[in-house]
Amino acid sequence: METVIEKQQVLQRSVPETTIESLKPKVAIDREDRRTVGDLFVKNPRMTCRKVDVYYGDKQAIRDVSLDIGANEVIAMIGPSGCGKSTFIRCLNRMNDTVEGCRVTGEIRLDETDIYDKRMDVVPLRAQVGMVFQKPNPFPKSIFENIAYGVRIHGLANDKTDLEEIVQHSLERAGLWTEVKDRLPQPGTGLSGGQQQRLCIARTIAVNPEVILMDEPCSALDPIATAKIEDLMDELRQKFTIAIVTHSMQQAARVSQRTAYFHLGDLIEVGETDQVFTNPLHPLTEDYITGRFG
């Protein structure tokens, strides 16, 4: 199986403009047409979003976004700063509820459940749809307690032995067990930046989520730590659905199967990652991936 590092060697540069010019669609799309193009929907969605709008007070940050997030896929959300990609991903587990003045309309479903139903309890929702943030944020607790805390809160362990097994299994899945197995009582904040981020991923998967959201999880990490996280994403998608926001087009090309391009609050294009990077349908997508703006 091709590793992420091998992909990295192939995809270290942006797609050449000449390649894109030769693969343009026969029917031109108006640059000012902000309707989403591409493959918005999939046969086996884990999450479905329909006509989603997001407002901060009177300002509209996201406009009329419809998108499926497929089971066992990594979907990358790319676009220039301020385009709405982080705002959108935070809608998927209602993290925007914590932002004063933020209002979300439209429909977002996890399987068949409307996550914005007034009866929805956001605590179990955020266990089902976990979030890994840009900056590692381990709890001020031991490495062991960083993982065990959420397991206890959600009642997922029957006894101490069961809890210890969940902690070990989660750290193993995050590729961290061999590095910390003799340091479990030590503070999680004492780990390196890359280790802290993998600890946060282990903490997320310990509560058995269905979806993992990652908001620029590698932006503060060095290339070696980034490669480990990317390899981990490829392994985790065998069991979980992953949505990642990234400013790195190379990273999107390496880790994702589908890519969604946002521009000034609009979802411009969605498609298979290879297609978006080599044969974009919309002129704005082409401009971004060829470096004309961003």
C-alpha positions as CSV (number, residue, x, y, z in Angstrom):
1,M,0.0,0.0,0.0
2,E,1.3,3.4,-0.9
3,T,2.2,5.4,2.3
4,V,1.5,9.0,2.9
5,I,5.2,9.8,2.8
6,E,5.4,8.2,-0.7
7,K,2.5,10.3,-1.8
8,Q,4.2,13.3,-0.4
9,Q,7.2,12.8,-2.6
10,V,4.9,12.8,-5.7
11,L,2.6,15.6,-4.6
12,Q,5.0,18.2,-3.2
13,R,4.1,20.9,-5.7
14,S,0.8,22.4,-6.8
15,V,-0.7,21.1,-10.0
16,P,0.9,22.8,-13.0
17,E,-1.2,25.3,-14.8
18,T,-0.5,23.6,-18.2
19,T,-2.0,20.4,-16.9
20,I,-5.2,22.1,-15.9
21,E,-5.4,24.1,-19.2
22,S,-5.4,20.8,-21.1
23,L,-8.2,19.3,-19.0
24,K,-10.7,22.1,-18.8
25,P,-14.4,21.0,-19.1
26,K,-16.0,21.6,-22.5
27,V,-18.8,23.8,-21.0
28,A,-17.3,26.9,-19.4
29,I,-18.6,28.1,-16.0
30,D,-19.0,31.8,-15.3
31,R,-16.6,32.9,-12.6
32,E,-19.3,34.9,-10.9
33,D,-21.6,31.9,-10.7
34,R,-21.3,30.8,-7.1
35,R,-23.6,27.7,-7.3
36,T,-21.8,24.6,-6.2
37,V,-20.5,22.3,-9.0
38,G,-19.2,18.7,-8.8
39,D,-20.3,15.7,-6.9
40,L,-22.1,17.0,-3.8
41,F,-23.7,13.8,-2.8
42,V,-22.6,10.2,-2.2
43,K,-24.3,6.8,-2.0
44,N,-23.4,6.1,1.6
45,P,-23.4,9.3,3.5
46,R,-22.5,9.4,7.2
47,M,-23.5,13.1,7.4
48,T,-25.8,15.1,5.1
49,C,-26.0,18.9,5.0
50,R,-28.7,20.7,3.1
51,K,-29.1,24.5,2.5
52,V,-26.9,25.4,5.5
53,D,-26.5,29.1,6.3
54,V,-24.4,30.5,9.1
55,Y,-24.7,34.0,10.5
56,Y,-22.6,35.9,13.1
57,G,-25.0,38.6,14.1
58,D,-26.1,40.2,10.9
59,K,-23.1,39.0,8.9
60,Q,-23.6,35.9,6.8
61,A,-20.5,33.6,6.9
62,I,-21.8,30.5,5.1
63,R,-24.4,30.6,2.2
64,D,-26.6,27.7,1.1
65,V,-24.2,24.8,1.6
66,S,-25.4,21.4,0.7
67,L,-22.9,18.5,1.0
68,D,-22.6,14.8,1.9
69,I,-19.8,13.4,3.9
70,G,-19.3,9.7,3.1
71,A,-18.7,6.8,5.4
72,N,-15.0,5.8,5.8
73,E,-13.7,8.7,3.7
74,V,-11.4,11.6,4.4
75,I,-12.9,14.8,2.9
76,A,-10.6,17.9,2.8
77,M,-12.0,21.4,3.0
78,I,-9.8,23.9,1.4
79,G,-9.9,27.6,0.6
80,P,-8.3,30.9,1.4
81,S,-8.4,32.4,4.9
82,G,-11.8,33.6,6.0
83,C,-13.6,31.5,3.3
84,G,-15.8,29.7,5.9
85,K,-14.3,26.3,6.0
86,S,-13.7,26.3,9.7
87,T,-17.0,27.8,10.4
88,F,-18.7,25.0,8.4
89,I,-16.8,22.2,10.0
90,R,-17.7,23.5,13.5
91,C,-21.4,23.3,12.5
92,L,-21.0,19.5,12.2
93,N,-20.9,18.9,16.0
94,R,-22.5,22.2,17.0
95,M,-19.3,23.8,18.3
96,N,-20.7,27.1,16.9
97,D,-23.3,26.9,19.7
98,T,-20.5,28.3,22.0
99,V,-20.1,31.4,19.8
100,E,-22.2,34.3,20.9
101,G,-24.5,35.6,18.2
102,C,-23.9,32.6,15.9
103,R,-27.0,31.3,14.2
104,V,-27.2,28.2,11.9
105,T,-30.1,27.4,9.6
106,G,-30.7,24.5,7.2
107,E,-30.5,20.8,8.0
108,I,-27.5,18.7,9.1
109,R,-28.0,15.0,9.8
110,L,-25.8,12.4,11.3
111,D,-27.2,9.2,9.7
112,E,-30.9,9.9,10.1
113,T,-30.7,12.2,13.2
114,D,-31.2,15.9,12.8
115,I,-28.4,17.3,15.0
116,Y,-30.0,20.7,15.3
117,D,-33.3,19.2,16.7
118,K,-34.1,21.1,19.9
119,R,-34.2,17.8,21.8
120,M,-30.6,17.0,20.8
121,D,-28.2,16.7,23.7
122,V,-24.9,18.1,22.4
123,V,-22.8,16.2,24.9
124,P,-23.3,12.7,23.3
125,L,-23.4,14.4,19.9
126,R,-19.8,15.7,20.5
127,A,-18.8,12.2,21.5
128,Q,-20.2,10.8,18.2
129,V,-18.7,13.7,16.2
130,G,-15.4,14.4,17.8
131,M,-13.1,17.4,17.2
132,V,-9.3,17.8,17.0
133,F,-8.3,21.4,17.0
134,Q,-5.5,23.4,15.3
135,K,-3.5,23.7,18.5
136,P,-3.1,20.5,20.7
137,N,-5.1,21.0,23.8
138,P,-4.4,18.1,26.2
139,F,-6.1,18.3,29.6
140,P,-3.9,19.4,32.6
141,K,-4.0,15.7,33.7
142,S,-1.8,12.7,33.3
143,I,-1.5,11.0,29.9
144,F,-3.7,8.1,31.2
145,E,-6.4,10.5,32.5
146,N,-6.5,12.4,29.3
147,I,-7.9,9.3,27.6
148,A,-9.8,7.9,30.6
149,Y,-11.7,11.1,31.4
150,G,-14.1,11.0,28.5
151,V,-14.6,7.2,28.8
152,R,-15.7,7.7,32.4
153,I,-18.0,10.6,31.6
154,H,-19.8,8.6,28.9
155,G,-19.9,5.4,31.0
156,L,-18.0,3.3,28.4
157,A,-16.0,1.2,30.9
158,N,-17.4,-1.4,33.1
159,D,-14.5,-1.6,35.5
160,K,-10.8,-0.6,36.0
161,T,-9.5,-3.4,33.7
162,D,-11.9,-2.4,31.0
163,L,-10.8,1.3,31.3
164,E,-7.2,0.4,31.1
165,E,-7.8,-1.7,28.0
166,I,-9.7,1.2,26.3
167,V,-6.8,3.6,27.2
168,Q,-4.2,1.3,25.7
169,H,-6.2,0.5,22.6
170,S,-6.8,4.2,21.9
171,L,-3.2,5.1,22.3
172,E,-2.2,2.2,20.1
173,R,-4.7,3.4,17.4
174,A,-3.2,6.8,17.6
175,G,0.3,5.4,17.2
176,L,1.4,6.7,20.6
177,W,1.4,3.7,22.9
178,T,5.0,2.6,22.4
179,E,6.2,6.2,23.1
180,V,4.2,6.7,26.3
181,K,3.4,3.3,27.8
182,D,6.0,3.8,30.6
183,R,5.0,7.5,31.2
184,L,1.2,7.2,31.7
185,P,1.2,8.9,35.1
186,Q,3.1,11.9,33.7
187,P,1.3,15.1,32.5
188,G,0.1,15.1,28.9
189,T,1.3,18.7,28.6
190,G,4.9,17.4,28.9
191,L,4.7,15.6,25.5
192,S,6.1,17.1,22.3
193,G,3.7,19.0,20.1
194,G,3.2,16.1,17.7
195,Q,2.7,13.7,20.6
196,Q,0.2,16.0,22.2
197,Q,-1.8,16.1,19.0
198,R,-1.8,12.3,18.7
199,L,-2.9,12.2,22.4
200,C,-5.8,14.5,21.5
201,I,-6.7,12.1,18.6
202,A,-6.5,9.1,21.0
203,R,-8.8,11.0,23.4
204,T,-11.3,11.6,20.6
205,I,-11.4,8.0,19.4
206,A,-11.6,6.6,23.0
207,V,-15.3,7.5,23.1
208,N,-16.1,5.6,19.9
209,P,-17.0,8.5,17.6
210,E,-18.6,8.0,14.2
211,V,-17.0,11.1,12.7
212,I,-13.7,12.9,13.5
213,L,-13.4,16.6,12.6
214,M,-9.9,18.0,12.3
215,D,-9.5,21.8,12.0
216,E,-5.9,22.3,10.6
217,P,-4.5,19.6,12.9
218,C,-1.0,19.9,11.6
219,S,-0.5,23.6,11.2
220,A,1.6,23.9,14.4
221,L,3.6,20.7,13.8
222,D,7.0,20.0,12.1
223,P,7.1,17.9,8.9
224,I,7.9,14.6,10.7
225,A,5.1,15.0,13.2
226,T,2.8,16.0,10.3
227,A,3.7,12.9,8.3
228,K,2.8,10.7,11.4
229,I,-0.6,12.4,11.7
230,E,-1.3,12.0,8.0
231,D,-0.4,8.3,8.1
232,L,-2.7,8.0,11.1
233,M,-5.6,9.6,9.2
234,D,-5.2,7.0,6.5
235,E,-5.4,4.2,9.0
236,L,-8.3,5.7,11.0
237,R,-10.6,6.1,8.0
238,Q,-10.9,2.4,7.8
239,K,-13.2,2.7,10.9
240,F,-14.1,6.4,11.1
241,T,-15.3,9.2,8.8
242,I,-12.9,12.1,8.8
243,A,-13.4,15.7,7.7
244,I,-10.3,17.9,7.7
245,V,-9.8,21.6,7.2
246,T,-6.4,22.4,5.8
247,H,-4.5,25.4,4.3
248,S,-2.1,22.9,2.7
249,M,-3.2,21.8,-0.8
250,Q,-0.4,19.2,-0.7
251,Q,-1.8,17.8,2.5
252,A,-5.3,17.7,1.0
253,A,-4.0,15.8,-2.0
254,R,-2.1,13.3,0.2
255,V,-4.8,12.4,2.7
256,S,-8.2,12.9,1.2
257,Q,-10.5,11.0,-1.2
258,R,-12.8,14.0,-1.7
259,T,-12.1,17.7,-1.6
260,A,-14.5,20.7,-1.1
261,Y,-13.4,24.2,-2.1
262,F,-14.8,27.2,-0.2
263,H,-14.6,30.8,-1.4
264,L,-16.0,33.8,0.6
265,G,-18.7,31.8,2.3
266,D,-19.7,29.8,-0.7
267,L,-19.1,26.1,-1.4
268,I,-17.7,26.4,-4.9
269,E,-16.8,22.8,-5.9
270,V,-16.8,19.3,-4.5
271,G,-15.4,16.2,-6.1
272,E,-12.9,13.4,-5.9
273,T,-9.5,14.9,-4.9
274,D,-7.7,13.9,-8.0
275,Q,-10.3,15.5,-10.2
276,V,-10.4,18.7,-8.2
277,F,-6.6,19.1,-8.4
278,T,-6.1,18.1,-12.0
279,N,-9.4,19.0,-13.7
280,P,-11.3,21.7,-11.6
281,L,-14.7,22.5,-13.0
282,H,-15.0,26.1,-11.6
283,P,-12.6,29.0,-12.6
284,L,-12.3,30.0,-8.9
285,T,-11.1,26.5,-7.9
286,E,-8.6,26.7,-10.7
287,D,-7.4,30.1,-9.6
288,Y,-6.8,28.9,-6.0
289,I,-5.0,25.6,-6.8
290,T,-2.7,27.3,-9.3
291,G,-1.8,30.0,-6.8
292,R,-3.4,33.0,-8.5
293,F,-4.9,33.9,-5.1
294,G,-5.1,32.4,-1.6
